[in-house]
Amino acid sequence: MKFELDAVYVEAATRTGALARRVIAALPPGVPVHEVADGRAAARALPGVADSFAAGKRRMVIMRRRARFLMGCPAAANEFACCGYLVMELASNCPMDCGYCFLQEFVADNPGFQVYANYPDAFAELDRIRASAERPIRIGTGELADSLACDSLTGISRDLIDYFARRDDLTLEFKTKTDEIENLLAIDPRGRTLVSWTLSPDRVYRSSELGTAAPAARIAAARRVLAAGYRVGFHLDPIIAYEGAAGDYAALLDELFASVPAARIDFFSLGGLRMTPGLRAAARRRFPRDPLLVGEEVLAPDGRYRAFAPLRMRLYAALNERIARERSATKVYLCMEGAGMYRRVLGEAAPTPAALGARLARGS
């Protein structure tokens, strides 16, 4: 295990289940395991702790999920061009700590690292959706938690890959900032699982992405899973508009294409740093020495602080042009940007969520 845990809390009703048994068997010596009646209480913010969000990351809670597992992407909104992504919530929070992470606000009241023992129930939800779906569907697990950060403990990836490998109308996306891929290399995904990495220049990684794998390690992991039969994609998101950013992001793409051929990459998503006022305050409070979190930004119409629109557009356009020079059919799309920005940067109207979602699910 690459991340340190202070303790594991197991909801009593899940103690004899497969997930709890796997985690407990794989824990390093010295990590205490406590049984609790209700995992929701163990996941709440601890009183009197200076940084309860950080403390929550070190407290794994194995519990039942009471809500449904599948939901629309929380970033989707009428004012944005949406990629048609469905989210499968199998965990909440993660052991890494990125300075810009929206979870600092989103799960501030329940920061315990929750992992849901009844995750097989999600397969029944998927089967119901498939029965009425009119297009291929892409489903991701990396929205409220990194998809692979503790997979060496939980082993959830194996069950997911097996389920999706037998369904040609579904694509599973693992989104990660780790290089924890050993479980994946032992399974044939049959082309139905895609692994995507958030990629940042070394400066952003060192300043703002605590506990993550280095960019070079993420790229090396992508090359390995590609060789093992997985599809791959990359998220340049959030793009941070600091001085020299354009050159750093271009160099990052040079490094990527030297290792992973553009023709083998399913997609790139591009998105600028955006923060609600609450997230901005939390990030600056928790990381007062991170120079990348104190840039000059404006409050956009969507209520988030962003870099000036002309600056974002120049960065997006430069990266899109660099990707295009590889002369591949790799799809590029913008995340949480409006139709006007989409057209100015990519030279085309924003596709409907259904159309883009189906294309990303098919990989063409």
C-alpha positions as CSV (number, residue, x, y, z in Angstrom):
1,M,0.0,0.0,0.0
2,K,1.4,3.4,-1.0
3,F,-0.7,5.5,1.3
4,E,-0.7,5.6,5.1
5,L,-3.9,5.1,7.0
6,D,-4.4,6.0,10.7
7,A,-7.3,3.5,11.1
8,V,-10.0,1.6,9.3
9,Y,-13.6,1.6,10.4
10,V,-15.8,-1.2,9.3
11,E,-19.6,-0.9,9.5
12,A,-20.9,-4.0,11.4
13,A,-23.2,-5.1,8.6
14,T,-20.3,-5.3,6.1
15,R,-17.7,-7.0,8.4
16,T,-18.0,-10.4,6.8
17,G,-18.4,-9.2,3.3
18,A,-15.8,-9.7,0.5
19,L,-14.5,-6.1,0.5
20,A,-13.9,-5.8,4.3
21,R,-12.1,-9.2,4.3
22,R,-9.9,-8.2,1.4
23,V,-9.0,-4.8,3.0
24,I,-8.3,-6.2,6.4
25,A,-6.1,-9.0,5.0
26,A,-4.0,-6.6,3.0
27,L,-3.5,-3.9,5.6
28,P,0.0,-3.4,6.8
29,P,0.8,-4.2,10.5
30,G,-0.2,-1.6,13.0
31,V,-3.3,-0.1,11.3
32,P,-6.1,-0.6,13.8
33,V,-9.5,-1.8,12.6
34,H,-12.6,-0.7,14.5
35,E,-16.2,-2.0,14.1
36,V,-18.9,0.7,14.1
37,A,-22.7,0.4,13.9
38,D,-23.0,3.2,11.2
39,G,-20.2,4.2,8.9
40,R,-21.8,7.6,8.3
41,A,-20.8,8.7,11.8
42,A,-17.2,7.6,11.4
43,A,-17.0,9.5,8.1
44,R,-18.0,12.9,9.6
45,A,-15.5,15.7,10.2
46,L,-13.7,15.3,13.5
47,P,-14.3,18.1,16.0
48,G,-11.3,20.1,17.2
49,V,-9.0,19.0,14.4
50,A,-7.2,21.8,12.6
51,D,-7.6,20.2,9.1
52,S,-10.4,17.7,9.3
53,F,-10.4,17.2,5.5
54,A,-6.8,16.0,5.6
55,A,-7.5,13.8,8.7
56,G,-10.4,12.3,6.9
57,K,-8.2,11.0,4.1
58,R,-6.3,8.9,6.6
59,R,-9.5,7.3,7.9
60,M,-10.9,4.6,5.7
61,V,-14.6,3.8,6.3
62,I,-15.9,0.5,4.8
63,M,-19.7,1.0,4.7
64,R,-22.9,0.5,2.8
65,R,-24.0,3.1,0.3
66,R,-27.5,4.1,1.0
67,A,-28.1,6.1,-2.2
68,R,-28.0,4.9,-5.7
69,F,-24.6,4.4,-7.3
70,L,-25.1,5.9,-10.7
71,M,-25.6,9.6,-11.3
72,G,-24.9,12.2,-14.0
73,C,-21.6,14.0,-13.9
74,P,-21.8,16.7,-11.2
75,A,-20.0,19.1,-13.6
76,A,-22.9,18.9,-16.1
77,A,-25.0,22.0,-16.5
78,N,-27.0,23.7,-19.2
79,E,-24.4,26.4,-19.8
80,F,-21.6,23.9,-20.5
81,A,-20.9,21.5,-23.4
82,C,-21.2,18.2,-21.6
83,C,-19.5,14.9,-22.6
84,G,-22.4,12.6,-21.6
85,Y,-20.4,11.0,-18.8
86,L,-22.2,8.8,-16.2
87,V,-20.6,8.5,-12.8
88,M,-20.5,5.4,-10.6
89,E,-19.9,6.4,-7.0
90,L,-17.9,3.6,-5.4
91,A,-16.0,5.7,-2.9
92,S,-15.8,9.3,-1.5
93,N,-12.5,11.2,-0.9
94,C,-9.1,9.8,-1.6
95,P,-5.7,9.6,0.1
96,M,-4.1,12.1,-2.2
97,D,-4.3,15.8,-1.6
98,C,-4.4,18.2,-4.5
99,G,-4.5,21.9,-3.7
100,Y,-7.2,22.6,-6.2
101,C,-9.4,19.6,-5.5
102,F,-13.1,20.4,-5.4
103,L,-13.6,17.7,-2.7
104,Q,-12.2,20.2,-0.2
105,E,-15.6,21.9,-0.4
106,F,-17.8,19.1,-1.7
107,V,-17.2,16.6,1.1
108,A,-16.0,19.0,3.9
109,D,-18.7,17.7,6.3
110,N,-18.0,14.0,5.5
111,P,-14.3,13.8,4.8
112,G,-13.7,10.2,5.9
113,F,-12.4,8.1,3.0
114,Q,-15.6,6.1,2.4
115,V,-15.5,2.8,0.3
116,Y,-18.8,1.2,-0.3
117,A,-18.9,-2.5,0.5
118,N,-22.2,-3.1,-1.4
119,Y,-20.7,-1.9,-4.7
120,P,-21.9,-5.1,-6.6
121,D,-25.4,-3.5,-6.3
122,A,-24.2,-1.0,-8.9
123,F,-24.2,-3.8,-11.5
124,A,-28.0,-4.2,-11.2
125,E,-28.4,-0.4,-11.7
126,L,-26.2,-0.7,-14.8
127,D,-28.3,-3.5,-16.2
128,R,-31.5,-1.5,-15.8
129,I,-29.9,1.5,-17.6
130,R,-28.7,-0.8,-20.4
131,A,-32.2,-2.1,-21.0
132,S,-33.4,1.3,-22.1
133,A,-30.2,2.9,-23.5
134,E,-30.2,3.9,-27.2
135,R,-26.4,4.4,-27.4
136,P,-23.2,3.1,-26.0
137,I,-22.5,4.5,-22.5
138,R,-19.3,5.6,-20.8
139,I,-19.2,5.2,-17.0
140,G,-16.5,6.4,-14.8
141,T,-15.6,5.9,-11.1
142,G,-13.1,8.7,-10.7
143,E,-15.3,11.7,-9.8
144,L,-15.6,11.7,-6.0
145,A,-12.5,9.5,-5.5
146,D,-9.5,8.5,-7.5
147,S,-10.4,5.2,-9.3
148,L,-7.2,3.3,-8.4
149,A,-5.6,5.0,-5.4
150,C,-6.2,2.1,-3.0
151,D,-7.0,-0.7,-5.5
152,S,-4.2,-2.8,-4.0
153,L,-6.3,-2.9,-0.8
154,T,-9.8,-3.1,-2.2
155,G,-9.4,-5.1,-5.4
156,I,-12.6,-3.5,-6.7
157,S,-11.1,-3.0,-10.2
158,R,-11.1,-6.8,-10.9
159,D,-14.8,-7.1,-10.4
160,L,-15.5,-4.0,-12.5
161,I,-13.3,-5.1,-15.4
162,D,-14.9,-8.5,-15.5
163,Y,-18.4,-7.1,-15.6
164,F,-17.7,-4.6,-18.4
165,A,-15.6,-7.0,-20.4
166,R,-18.8,-9.0,-21.1
167,R,-20.9,-6.0,-22.2
168,D,-20.2,-4.4,-25.6
169,D,-22.5,-1.5,-25.1
170,L,-20.7,-0.1,-22.0
171,T,-17.2,1.4,-21.5
172,L,-15.7,1.7,-18.1
173,E,-13.3,4.6,-17.4
174,F,-10.8,4.5,-14.5
175,K,-9.6,8.1,-13.9
176,T,-6.4,8.3,-11.8
177,K,-3.3,10.3,-10.8
178,T,-1.5,7.1,-9.6
179,D,0.5,4.4,-11.2
180,E,-1.3,1.7,-9.2
181,I,-2.1,-0.6,-12.1
182,E,-0.9,-4.1,-11.0
183,N,-4.4,-5.5,-10.7
184,L,-5.3,-4.3,-14.2
185,L,-2.3,-6.0,-15.8
186,A,-3.6,-9.4,-14.6
187,I,-7.0,-9.1,-16.4
188,D,-8.0,-9.0,-20.1
189,P,-10.4,-6.1,-20.4
190,R,-11.5,-7.1,-23.9
191,G,-11.4,-3.5,-25.0
192,R,-14.2,-2.4,-22.7
193,T,-12.1,-0.6,-20.0
194,L,-10.3,2.7,-20.6
195,V,-7.8,4.1,-18.1
196,S,-7.4,7.9,-18.1
197,W,-4.8,10.0,-16.3
198,T,-5.0,13.6,-15.2
199,L,-1.7,15.0,-16.4
200,S,0.0,18.2,-15.2
201,P,3.4,19.7,-15.8
202,D,6.1,18.9,-13.2
203,R,5.7,22.4,-11.7
204,V,2.0,21.8,-11.0
205,Y,2.7,18.3,-9.7
206,R,5.4,19.4,-7.3
207,S,3.4,22.5,-6.1
208,S,-0.2,21.2,-6.0
209,E,-0.6,17.4,-6.2
210,L,0.5,15.9,-2.9
211,G,0.8,12.2,-2.8
212,T,0.2,11.6,-6.5
213,A,2.5,9.7,-8.9
214,A,4.9,11.9,-10.8
215,P,3.8,12.8,-14.4
216,A,6.5,10.6,-15.9
217,A,5.3,7.7,-13.7
218,R,1.7,8.2,-14.9
219,I,2.8,8.2,-18.5
220,A,4.8,5.0,-18.0
221,A,1.8,3.4,-16.4
222,A,-0.3,4.4,-19.4
223,R,2.1,2.8,-21.7
224,R,1.9,-0.4,-19.7
225,V,-1.8,-0.7,-19.6
226,L,-2.0,0.1,-23.3
227,A,0.2,-2.9,-24.0
228,A,-2.1,-5.0,-21.8
229,G,-5.1,-4.3,-24.0
230,Y,-6.6,-1.2,-22.3
231,R,-7.7,2.0,-24.0
232,V,-6.2,5.2,-22.6
233,G,-7.2,8.9,-22.4
234,F,-5.8,12.0,-20.8
235,H,-7.2,15.0,-18.9
236,L,-5.3,18.2,-19.0
237,D,-7.5,19.5,-16.3
238,P,-7.1,21.8,-14.4
239,I,-4.9,23.8,-16.7
240,I,-3.4,26.5,-14.5
241,A,-2.6,29.8,-16.2
242,Y,0.7,30.7,-14.5
243,E,3.5,32.5,-16.2
244,G,5.3,30.0,-18.5
245,A,2.3,27.6,-18.4
246,A,2.0,27.3,-22.2
247,G,5.6,26.1,-22.6
248,D,5.3,23.7,-19.7
249,Y,2.1,22.1,-21.0
250,A,3.6,21.8,-24.5
251,A,6.6,20.1,-23.1
252,L,4.4,17.7,-21.1
253,L,2.7,16.7,-24.4
254,D,6.1,16.2,-26.0
255,E,7.0,13.9,-23.2
256,L,3.7,12.0,-23.5
257,F,3.8,11.6,-27.3
258,A,7.4,10.3,-27.1
259,S,6.1,7.4,-25.0
260,V,2.5,6.9,-26.0
261,P,1.6,7.3,-29.7
262,A,-1.2,9.8,-30.3
263,A,-3.0,7.3,-32.6
264,R,-3.4,5.0,-29.6
265,I,-5.0,7.7,-27.4
266,D,-8.8,7.8,-27.2
267,F,-9.2,11.4,-26.2
268,F,-7.9,14.5,-24.5
269,S,-10.1,16.7,-22.3
270,L,-9.0,20.2,-21.6
271,G,-10.3,22.3,-18.7
272,G,-9.1,25.4,-16.9
273,L,-8.8,25.8,-13.2
274,R,-12.1,26.9,-11.8
275,M,-13.1,27.4,-8.2
276,T,-16.3,28.4,-6.4
277,P,-15.7,31.1,-3.7
278,G,-16.0,28.4,-1.0
279,L,-13.4,26.1,-2.7
280,R,-11.0,29.0,-3.3
281,A,-11.2,30.0,0.3
282,A,-10.6,26.4,1.5
283,A,-7.7,25.8,-0.9
284,R,-5.9,29.0,0.1
285,R,-6.5,28.3,3.8
286,R,-5.1,24.8,3.5
287,F,-2.2,25.6,1.1
288,P,-1.2,29.2,1.8
289,R,2.3,28.6,0.3
290,D,1.2,27.2,-3.0
291,P,1.9,30.0,-5.5
292,L,-0.3,28.4,-8.2
293,L,-3.4,29.0,-6.1
294,V,-3.1,32.7,-5.8
295,G,-3.2,33.8,-9.4
296,E,-5.2,36.6,-10.8
297,E,-8.7,35.4,-11.6
298,V,-12.2,36.8,-12.3
299,L,-15.6,35.6,-11.0
300,A,-17.2,34.1,-14.1
301,P,-21.0,34.1,-14.8
302,D,-21.2,30.5,-13.6
303,G,-20.1,31.7,-10.1
304,R,-16.6,30.2,-10.3
305,Y,-13.3,32.0,-10.3
306,R,-11.4,31.4,-13.5
307,A,-8.5,32.8,-15.5
308,F,-9.6,35.5,-18.0
309,A,-11.5,34.0,-20.9
310,P,-9.0,35.2,-23.6
311,L,-6.1,33.7,-21.6
312,R,-7.9,30.4,-21.2
313,M,-8.7,30.4,-24.9
314,R,-5.1,31.0,-25.9
315,L,-3.9,28.1,-23.7
316,Y,-6.6,25.7,-25.0
317,A,-5.9,26.7,-28.6
318,A,-2.1,26.2,-28.2
319,L,-2.6,22.7,-26.7
320,N,-5.2,21.7,-29.3
321,E,-2.8,22.7,-32.0
322,R,0.0,20.7,-30.4
323,I,-2.2,17.6,-30.3
324,A,-3.3,18.2,-33.9
325,R,0.3,18.2,-35.1
326,E,0.4,14.4,-34.3
327,R,-2.1,13.9,-37.2
328,S,-4.2,11.4,-35.4
329,A,-8.0,11.1,-35.0
330,T,-7.7,11.6,-31.2
331,K,-10.8,13.4,-29.9
332,V,-10.3,16.7,-28.0
333,Y,-13.1,18.2,-26.0
334,L,-13.4,20.9,-23.4
335,C,-14.7,20.3,-19.9
336,M,-17.0,22.9,-18.2
337,E,-16.7,25.5,-20.9
338,G,-19.6,27.0,-22.9
339,A,-20.5,26.5,-26.5
340,G,-18.9,29.8,-27.6
341,M,-15.5,28.8,-26.2
342,Y,-15.9,25.3,-27.7
343,R,-16.4,26.8,-31.2
344,R,-13.6,29.3,-30.9
345,V,-11.0,26.8,-29.7
346,L,-12.0,23.6,-31.6
347,G,-13.5,25.2,-34.7
348,E,-16.8,23.3,-34.5
349,A,-20.1,23.4,-32.7
350,A,-20.2,21.6,-29.4
351,P,-21.7,18.2,-29.9
352,T,-24.7,17.1,-27.9
353,P,-23.9,15.1,-24.7
354,A,-25.4,12.0,-26.4
355,A,-23.3,12.3,-29.5
356,L,-20.0,13.0,-27.7
357,G,-20.8,10.4,-25.0
358,A,-21.4,7.7,-27.6
359,R,-18.2,8.6,-29.5
360,L,-16.1,8.5,-26.4
361,A,-17.7,5.2,-25.4
362,R,-16.9,3.7,-28.8
363,G,-13.4,5.1,-28.9
364,S,-13.9,6.5,-32.4
